[in-house]
């Protein structure tokens, strides 16, 4: 292979990786914020119970989109925080 062919191959590779990275970006903000970590050790069962209680207390349903600036989400977030979870944003 000559130098020009190697450069072309490298350019195409970089562009393909860049496009793949953009295509893989999650565009649903609610999913980006749905990552909770317990401050203290909790079981998966405890997490699911706490989450269900907070969903129910704020008229939310698991897997159903909700606006992050809504009062329901703010109440849910505050409920989970009170139960000892930290919200990680990705």
N, C-alpha and C positions, 0 to 999 in steps of 0.2 A: 504494500500500500504506500502511496506517496503522501507527502505532508498535507496536501490540500484535501485528500480523501479523509485523513485522520481528523483534520480540523472540522470538516463537514459533519463527520460522525459525532464528534464531541459536541458540536453546536446543536445538532438534532437531539442528542441525549439530554443535554441541559434543558432544552425547551420542553421535551417530553416529561421530564421530571417536574419541571415547574408547572406545567398544565395539570399533571396528575395531582400535585399538591393542592392546587386551587379547586379541582373537581372534588376532592375528598373533604373539603371544608364543610362542616355542619352549618346550615343556614337557619336552623330552628333554635332561637335563643333559649327557649324553655328547656331544651335538652342540654344545652351547654351549662346551665346552672343547676342541673339535677344531680349533683355529685356531693353527697354528704359524708362527713367523717365524724366519728364519735370522738369526743375529747378523752373519754375513758373507755376501756374495753367493754364492748357490747356484742352480743351474739347477733347473728342474722335475724333470728326470730324476734329479738328485742327491737331491732331496727324496723322490721316490717310492722310490728305492732305499733311502735311510736309513729311511724309514717302514716299508717291507717287512721290512727286517732287524730292526727293533725289534719289529714285530708278531710275526714268527716266533720271536724270542728269548723272547717272553713268552706264547706260546700264544694269541695274539689273531688275529682275522681282520678285515680291513678291512670296514667297513659293518655289523659285528655289534655290537650293544650290549654294553657292559661297565660294571660298577659303578665309579664313580669312586674309591671307597674300597677297591677290590680290590687285592690284591697284583700281579695282572697289569697293571692300569693304572699302578700306582706304578712297576713295573719298566719299562714302556713309556715313561712320562714321563721317568724317569731316563735311559733310553737315548737318547731324543731330545735331552734337555738336554746329555748328554755329546757328542753329535754336533754341538752348536752351535746348537740351536734354543731359542727362548723361547716358552713357552706363554702365549697371550693369552686371558683369560677374558671372555666376552661374555654 
